[in-house]
Amino acid sequence: MNKPKLLIVADTYYPKVDGTLKFIEEFLKRSQDAFEISLLVPDYGTHKGKKVTYIEVSKIWKVSGYANLKFSPSNIKKMKTAIQEADLIFIQGPALLSYASIYYARKYNKKIFFYTHTLTWELFEKFFPGLFKKPISYLIKRLSISMYNRCDEILVPYHELKEHLQEQGVETEITTARLGVDIDIFNPTADKRASKEKIHLDPDKRVIGYVGRISKEKNTQLLLEAFQKIEEQDNITLLMVGDGPEKQTKELKKLKNCKVIGFVYNVQDYLKAMDVFVMPSLTETTSLATLEAMSTGLPVIATRVGFIKSYIIKNHNGLFFPRNSSSMLSVKISKLLKDREYRERLGQNARKTVAYGFSWERSINRIKRILLKRYYH
């Protein structure tokens, strides 16, 4: 029996490394047995992988460091061809390539699945000035809901997001399918000093870390402000693993005790060198970066957004701080840095939370069953 032809559409691709791309990597590893898989992705210059159709992107229109789809006859032709050749369309939004693919997939009567890794309107509203923020956010929201309702099934990583989308007017069937973590790769280090030396950090300095895009919606500027308020600056390092628009990274790079690493493929090595992990984001769904930090045995400090507010339990496996208070974030970081026993207790509980509750194998097997059920019925 021939395997179903599955086209994965994403608005991100190499050399970007984010939660969406990590999911795609894990899905590809675990789903080749069930599907004949191809990809439709933006062309960022890194051509990696087989059966990939690259879509040219705009050189001038970028959001949070991600270039958007360029509407051109050649791009549209490539999109149409990739969609027509597939049986199932599995979309990882949330930008123009995803939405254009929904339009053509519906036109060609394909089965469409959308795994929403983030809420589009919450993501994009951070990039518009105050006067335009609300009306543009509203328009993006209406467009997104309209596109969701053209799909056969929406997948979300946690139940609360399903309820939220239904309240906003999404009528398409919504199914919960958690994201996961590779707990064998993201495991606690046996030697923190050696882990710091491995990535060329001073082993005597305590490390405050962050993994993700350095951008407005991630609120990394607030983390910088909190870091600068911590005493004994010469004894700490701020480790930023990720990249973003030059405007956001420039100020961080000027700080002598801050290291901006850029996108890396061995994130686990950098997490193992950290003493405290901070996720200051203004908008998240699951936040794989936070789960990976917890799996590595790190105490985490985060904002109460998305699924984070469900799996982090205050004073058990992590801490929360008010999203606009750099002073409170600074206080909480300082508290953890000064109390090694407290750090270790939160980190051990964080590891248990992920090891017992999040698994790539379980997550992707569930998603495969959802896709195949639609295909065969």
CORZI-V744399 format. One record per helix or strand of 2 or more residues. SS is the DSSP state (2 for helix, 1 for strand). FROM is the first residue (numbers start at 0). TO is the last residue. If there is no record, write none. Layout:
SS_FROM_TO / SS_FROM_TO
This chain:
1_3_9 / 2_18_30 / 1_34_41 / 1_51_54 / 1_56_62 / 1_65_68 / 2_72_83 / 1_87_91 / 2_95_106 / 1_110_114 / 2_119_126 / 2_129_147 / 1_152_155 / 2_158_166 / 1_173_175 / 2_191_197 / 1_205_210 / 2_219_227 / 2_232_234 / 1_235_240 / 2_245_253 / 1_257_259 / 2_266_270 / 1_275_278 / 2_287_294 / 1_298_301 / 2_307_310 / 1_317_319 / 2_325_337 / 2_339_356 / 2_359_375
